[in-house]
Amino acid sequence: MREIVGRKKEIKLLKGTLLSDRSELVVVYGRRRVGKTFLLRKTFEKQIEFEITGMFEGNLADQLENFTNEIRVRTNKPETKRPKKWIEAFVLLQHYIEQLPKRGKKVIFIDEFPWIATQRSKFLMAFENFWNSYATKRDDLIVVICGSAASYMVQKIIKNRGGLHNRISTKIRLQPFTLGETQQFLKSRNINYTQYDILQLYMAIGGIPHYLEHVQRGLSIAQNIDQLCFEKNGPLNDEFNQLFASLFDNSERHIIIIKALAKVRQGVTRKKLIDSTKITSGGDFSRKLAELIESGFISESTYYQKKTKQTLYRLSDEYTLFYLKFIEPNKHTGPGTWTNLFTSQSYTSWSGFSFETICLKHIQNIKKGLKIEGIMSSNNSWFNENAQIDLLIDREDRVINLCEIKFTQAPFEITKSYHKNLLNKINAFKLDTETNKNIFLTMLTTAGIKQNKYSLEIVESELTSACLFKD
């Protein structure tokens, strides 16, 4: 079994539960394929005493049979009858736990919890009863609830107002790999790409471990993307449809919101998003938007000076962006599709936007690169009818970094016209916000900037994408 890459914070939290003097209720959630099950199995490999995984679209009988089979195997009692109700199933689990050795923590791992909790099954009620009437009376259990369906995990478990209210001791939302973790993961498989190439790969499939496992050593980035995304039986050729169906009930409106955002380069306000989707503003829209944010598909950028109505929403999941822009329209063009597409002007302009989105996810790396991680600051967007700034860092030491982000293979050159554009943007920001703070223009590029009189005059600080790869 391969070793865990990254996940240091999460491992520390999980291992901390082994040292406590009480039973622990642990909740782990995150999008499909992000590595939740692997992390838990690897961390608790010596302590797991019971493990079941919910069956996608299984009915009550299917789920109960699955549960009972695990009991049969663990107890070596194949004659154990399947219970008719979950309350009875948890009694079976209690009897099994009673037979385990008394020493040490024992992990009860329930994976894909939302899939087990079918309508009218009363599974959640039975689980709450198991936790409150049995597990809490012991000091040696770690009960782990894991699920991909963020909407269920947040609304029914984390925000539970019933039997699990304030019962969760450890909560982990597992995120995709960062760029640095992606580089580590590839190296652990003896795949050594340049950071520029890793960025190109990340733009297409993001930091999802399961996707990265399919990257083949000895193939170029273009060849790998071709094989993964554009060949008829490629593992990511149709992942989009499976992804949303497995995460959300009635995912049609989630997809409408996603597709509306995919058409907008730099994010939109809530009002414009409602207008473009034709979904009525209200509780249902707000809930679906919140679910997409919680699942990591959409990011929200607070407007400078906290004007709530100007908050920008953007599609931030790399694979989803890539699928809608390139895979879906080119599904039937055959082998070699990406080796032709990635040299097109369409990809060049799209990659600039995608790089911006990746930078926004690595804001702490940017602050470390600027050596301002110890200064209190906030990250915001700003725009008016004449200009837009996707990332500004408003610092407590009376400085605002206005960040310009450029994805190029060669050093970026600030020309006379671009210099004028930058000056106009800075002046528009000063005029609109009436700030009295110092404005520092920061260039964040893939290959640095070419020094000339314009760069020397206007750029206060410069970073390259190398800073995004550092832990």
Sequence and secondary structure as in RCSB ss.txt:
>XXXX:A:sequence
MREIVGRKKEIKLLKGTLLSDRSELVVVYGRRRVGKTFLLRKTFEKQIEFEITGMFEGNLADQLENFTNEIRVRT
NKPETKRPKKWIEAFVLLQHYIEQLPKRGKKVIFIDEFPWIATQRSKFLMAFENFWNSYATKRDDLIVVICGSAA
SYMVQKIIKNRGGLHNRISTKIRLQPFTLGETQQFLKSRNINYTQYDILQLYMAIGGIPHYLEHVQRGLSIAQNI
DQLCFEKNGPLNDEFNQLFASLFDNSERHIIIIKALAKVRQGVTRKKLIDSTKITSGGDFSRKLAELIESGFISE
STYYQKKTKQTLYRLSDEYTLFYLKFIEPNKHTGPGTWTNLFTSQSYTSWSGFSFETICLKHIQNIKKGLKIEGI
MSSNNSWFNENAQIDLLIDREDRVINLCEIKFTQAPFEITKSYHKNLLNKINAFKLDTETNKNIFLTMLTTAGIK
QNKYSLEIVESELTSACLFKD
>XXXX:A:secstr
     S HHHHHHHHHGGG SS EEEEEE STTSSHHHHHHHHTTTTEEEEEE  TT  HHHHHHHHHHHHHHHH
T TT    SSHHHHHHHHHHHHHTS SSS EEEEEESHHHHS TT  HHHHHHHHHHHTGGG SSEEEEEEES H
HHIIIIIIT  STTTTT SEEEE     HHHHHHHHHHTT    HHHHHHHHHHHTT HHHHTT  TTS HHHHH
IIIIISTT TTSSHHHHHHHHHSTTTHHHHHHHHHHHT SS B HHHHHHHHT  SSHHHHHHHHHHHHTTSEEE
E BTT  GGG EEEE  HHHHHIIIIIGGGTTS TTHHHHHTTSHHHHHHHHHHHHHHHHHTHHHHHHHTT TTS
 EEEEEEE SS EEEEEEEETTSEEEEEEEE  SS EE  HHHHHHHHHHHHHHHHHH   SEEEEEEEESS EE
  HHHHHH SEEEEGGGGG  
